[in-house]
């Protein structure tokens, strides 16, 4: 994970918290599958992803673990996250 990607993810988590949604960041740089495993263990229903492609698109993906459905949300439309969860 590049420093720029980490900073983008950190900033996004802060903005998500500001709209009243809990958010965690993986500080240990584990794989996506390990993060999903962790979320399932903690009974966290949604996982967000942000990578190079998402940063270019000014968006991030949210996956509902129960159904596997993924939704892309633009950074400028964070309020959509509250409707989704």
VOKE-205772 format. One record per residue (C-alpha): residue in three letters; y, x, z. Coordinates in steps of 0.001 Angstrom, whole numbers, padded with zeros to 6 digits, always signed. Layout:
ALAYXZ;...
//
This chain:
UNK+000000+000000+000000;UNK+003316+001454-001007;UNK+006184+001595+001462;UNK+008182-000759-000796;UNK+005356-003338-000841;UNK+005001-003142+002932;UNK+008729-003639+003426;UNK+008653-006632+001067;UNK+005737-008157+003002;UNK+007462-007504+006327;UNK+010665-009143+005091;UNK+008713-012128+003774;UNK+006917-012573+007113;UNK+010277-012561+008908;UNK+011635-015254+006567;UNK+008483-017339+007005;UNK+008903-017155+010779;UNK+012544-018208+010432;UNK+011464-021504+008843;UNK+009171-022156+011808;UNK+005811-020995+010435;UNK+003727-018397+012280;UNK+002985-015259+010264;UNK+001102-012015+010841;UNK+000993-008837+008773;UNK-001989-006516+008498;UNK-000670-003187+009766;UNK-004033-001455+009341;UNK-004182-001787+005530;UNK-007559-003546+005567;UNK-009020-005061+002435;UNK-008316-008647+001426;UNK-011865-009640+002350;UNK-011489-008120+005835;UNK-008213-009986+006314;UNK-009846-013258+005279;UNK-012724-012516+007656;UNK-010177-011961+010459;UNK-008354-015206+009614;UNK-011609-017160+009681;UNK-012554-015612+013022;UNK-009155-016601+014471;UNK-009337-020056+012810;UNK-006210-019350+010766;UNK-006289-021927+007934;UNK-004026-020149+005400;UNK-003644-016574+004202;UNK-000719-015263+002186;UNK-000921-012471-000378;UNK+001790-010350-001890;UNK+001158-007536-004341;UNK+002776-005798-007286;UNK+002474-008823-009589;UNK+003814-011245-007003;UNK+006767-008988-006225;UNK+007631-008839-009938;UNK+007490-012645-010045;UNK+009513-013015-006801;UNK+006668-015031-005338;UNK+003615-014845-003095;UNK+000257-016607-003039;UNK-001064-018786-000256;UNK-004782-019479-000029;UNK-006202-022366+001952;UNK-009396-020911+003369;UNK-011225-024227+003773;UNK-010903-025198+000103;UNK-010186-021858-001577;UNK-007158-023379-003310;UNK-004368-020903-004085;UNK-000727-021851-004484;UNK+002092-019620-005705;UNK+005395-020008-003878;UNK+008637-018427-005018;UNK+010591-016479-002408;UNK+013576-018738-003035;UNK+011505-021858-002245;UNK+009979-020970+001131;UNK+010417-024540+002364;UNK+007515-025461+000045;UNK+005272-023532+002439;UNK+005971-026035+005205;UNK+004893-028888+002919;UNK+001715-027054+001975;UNK+000537-026374+005497;
//
